[in-house]
Amino acid sequence: METLLNFWERHILETILCMIWLLSFWYYYLNFRQRALLKRMVDVPKAVEDLMTKDIYDKARAYALHRNTFSTFQDVYSKIYSTLTLTTFAYHYFWQCSIQIAKYYGFNHENEILISAICMVFISVFSYIANLPIDIYDTFVLEEKHGFNKQTAMFFIKDEIKRFLVGQIISLPLLCGMIWIVQNGGDYFFWYLWLLSVVVSLFLMILYPEVIAPLFDKYSPLPDGELKQKIEELAASLKFPLYKLFVVEGSKRSSHSNAYLYGFYKYKRIVLFDTLIKEYCKKDSNETDKECGCETDEILAVLAHELGHWKHNHAVKGYLLCQIIIVANFVMFAKLLRYTPMYSAFGFVDTQPIMIGLYIVSAYILMPLNTVFNFVSVVISRRYEFQADRFATKLGHGEPLKAALVKLQKDNLSFPIYDKLYSCWNHSHPPMLERLEAIDKTN
């Protein structure tokens, strides 16, 4: 029996490592295809000659090449980290350290909820430190080189500390609640886990924009004027229950642009990044000769697109799909909760911590299934984007939407040409040229 267990332990660990690297090789293949395309596209293609100048095109191509290289390196780094973590039984070591800390401070070291919380902090700190060089390079080398980063070192440090603390404040109580449910929920505890996840996610949807997001960025009401008046008129024409209209000071962090909607029932908010608004962009940018931001009609077109998502209930549909994925993960976890070889493969011979079991199942055992779910989500999201574009176009915002897409493409230095397989797998938003063509067909 012991020999059989050892066989399955080795088999499980080897299978997990194989899955990690096989999926990575597929990712590297897609990245290689896109990189080969970028290398070939030295001259401006005819399809974008009227959309981008040679200078902007060259900058977008250089940025895309740099990010492609960085993305591959980041993934290799992540997979090496995961491999070392698994083969050295790091999670078992963290668990034992957590027990020793509890004993040292006189806490009940047999309380699984307490030990799990301490272990989670250990794993989070270790993972954060391991990924910090990647984050620093991304912000202060890659984004800095291409003119996007606006953060100072002190701003970055404060931001990272707040992000880590907020993450722990949210995740630790959630983890403790999940363990308690597994311990006391009986044979069908996975349904209670799912209900907890629903309650927490809905709560965070309310809490995040009101409490958490303002910790990181400044949100101000959009001043009275033509833009505010026309946004309110657009919302009223669609019976969108606009409650508040904000401008977020995203320019302190990055020069990338965005806009989004959030809120429940009759308390909907619209948020515009200051980098999206031409007047704000001119006022805040040190590069006074640089064109950035969108005109009023273009911003209205972008919001018409976002309101198309709302009108077609895309957020609700996406949320329901996410719940299917979560339930599948919890059901599989329930099936494998007491499967001894799974724990032994990670070094847990004498104990079977609930936290570790959940992590193994969701992060490793279900990796292929979650990858398929992710691909399906990307495909559905692309369809939603086309649908939202059609909605905005039918409202009469087709031409301004096209102009806004082109401007945002330039402002964000997004490369306009993508390998189809790479784009199909990675892009939840269709490439600009596909969207422009679809808008023309709708007009």
GIQUI-V156321 format. One record per pair of residues at least 12 apart in sequence whose C-alpha atoms are under 7 Angstrom apart, sorted by the first residue. I is the first residue (numbers start at 1). GAP is how many residues later the second one is. Records with the same first field share a line. If there is no record, write none. Layout:
I: GAP + GAP
This chain:
5: 336
8: 333
9: 332 + 333 + 335 + 336
10: 335
12: 330 + 333
13: 332
16: 348 + 349
17: 66
28: 44
30: 392
31: 37 + 391
33: 386
34: 384 + 385 + 388
35: 30 + 33
37: 382
38: 23 + 27
44: 13
51: 355
56: 354
59: 354
60: 353 + 354 + 355
61: 354
63: 83
64: 351
74: 60
86: 260
89: 257 + 258
92: 254 + 255 + 256
94: 25 + 28
95: 24
98: 17 + 20 + 21
99: 16
113: 63 + 66
116: 239
117: 55 + 59
148: 106 + 107 + 108
149: 104 + 105 + 106
150: 101 + 102 + 103 + 104
151: 101 + 102
159: 57
178: 15
179: 175 + 176
181: 12
190: 140 + 141 + 144
194: 133
206: 57
217: 31 + 32 + 33
218: 30 + 31
219: 27 + 28 + 29 + 30
220: 26 + 27 + 28
221: 24 + 25 + 26
222: 23 + 24 + 25
227: 69
231: 69
241: 25 + 26 + 27
242: 25 + 26 + 27
243: 24 + 25 + 26
244: 24 + 25 + 26
245: 24 + 25 + 26
246: 24 + 25 + 26
247: 24 + 25 + 26 + 27
248: 23 + 24 + 25 + 26
249: 24 + 25
250: 23 + 24 + 25
251: 23 + 24
255: 20
256: 19 + 156
257: 16 + 18 + 19
258: 14 + 15 + 18
259: 12 + 13 + 14
260: 12 + 46
275: 18
276: 17 + 18
277: 16 + 17
278: 14 + 15 + 16 + 17
281: 12
292: 119
294: 110
297: 103
298: 102 + 103 + 105 + 106
301: 91 + 96 + 99 + 100
302: 99
304: 88
305: 83 + 84 + 86 + 87
306: 82
308: 80 + 83 + 84
309: 79
314: 70
329: 33
333: 25 + 28
337: 20
343: 14
375: 50
378: 49 + 50
379: 49
381: 47 + 48
382: 46 + 47 + 48
385: 44
386: 49
389: 50
390: 49 + 52
393: 46 + 49 + 50
398: 41 + 45
402: 34
405: 27
416: 15 + 16 + 17
